[in-house]
Amino acid sequence: MEKFRISGGRPLRGRIGISGAKNSALPCMAASLLTPETVTLHNIPYVRDIITQRRLLEDLGSTVLTPELRTNKITASNIELFEAPYELVKTMRASVLALGPLLARFGKAKVSLPGGCAIGTRPIDLHLTAFQALGAEVSLEAGDVVARAPSGGRLRGSEVRFDKVTVTGTENLMMAAALAVGTTKLHNAAREPEITDLAELLNKMGARVRGAGTPTITIEGVEALGGAEHTIIPDRIETGTFLVAAAITKGELEIYNCRPEHLAIVIAKLREVGVLIEEVNQSTLRVSCCPKGLTARDVETEPHPRFPTDMQAQYMALMTQAEGKSVITETIFENRFMHASEMQRMGARIQIEAHRATVEGATVLTGARVQASDLRASASLVLAGLAAEGETIIDRVYHIDRGYEKIEDKLRSVGAEIERLRDSITTPLNAPEQAVAAEIA
Ligand code: EPZ
């Protein structure tokens, strides 16, 4: 397994560019299944989950061309398989995003029920209940979800109310409803920027989606959808992660190719604790820390536009450096504090009680050997390592490769002392790049 070795205590200084949002690219890639025409997506991040999603689409029969590393031209004109196999779904639960489009266009879909992951059980019951509201028959067969449109092959528009806000549930239903007969209304819909980005792509393809970004989304079904070209929004969580990196190392960064309005609540919270953040323009932030030091402040994770759960671990790392006690409440996932025990090994003072973590700061962190457990926990351990005195070794960095494009290169470019320790047998994250490079040549 590959590791990171970090020598901490160096302020970061310089400029970092933000990659496309993984959590927008994944549904947008799935949306290509809704049409036999080509969907071209630009600003796709080069991360492991995208490679997995590409493999899933190719397994279903799509053609995926990459004229350059961050552009995917996807054509689903020859779909012969209507199922997402366990091998892929178990590595990336976002594979369930194939359900909605396959059901909508072909009237059938089979997806292995995604198991839980490190942060929680991650059920998809809300997706399935909503598909049934659109007339689908849904059954569980040997660990697979099997869904079929009513006889006649098309879903019927309906009213859907999600009991809980679900991001991929909202995305799955937007795609399913796009080709349904009649109109669908999604109530208590997720409002993340990635939802709006998917709606923009669907409308470019000829869909009629209104209200994305609000709690009620209306989708008027159409007969067929066509191809389109779309640029994926910047990754707001990567942006937030680098804001914290500047603050926790007492450095100064200019972050470009970002969309500050997509992480307004994160910027507000970081300013509240003493981080200086200037919005230079609509795609650039300047961040520095913190003449008066950092002050501990509580935070509670909630659906967008409130504080994102995907920034909780990174915020906790920062709070270890803030004066005072902060209470971090995780309301979205049931087990998203695994990074806390690793930070404690670096000297952090954190008490966990159910969904609540209490951090006592400021503490001097010392480098240690720690283990990544999920994508955002890994990022928080990199941040802690950058702030710590001495050397930190982070195991299982494949977690971080799922959602951060070449994070060690970006950090090294602004002065971090971080390197990737490869095993003798390199895990081939680079191999697809070589394959892609060959394809471009
Ligand atoms: C998306 O996951 C993101 N992933 C997650 O990012 C993010 O943490 C999460 O939304 C919350 O913002 C992608 O977009 C690919 P949910 P998703 O459905 O859609 C419960 C990352 O780090 N729930 O909004 O799977 C669920 O258990 C990843 O990039 C049900 O009970 O999350 C959770 O408690 C991690 N039944 C809550 O709702 C369902 O059918 C929110 O889950 C669906 C969800």
Residues whose N, C-alpha, C, O or C-beta is under 5 A from the ligand:
A	BS01	EPZ	N23 A94 R122 P123 I124 D125 L126 H127 K164 V165 T166 V167 T168 G169 T309 D310 I332 F333 L375 R376
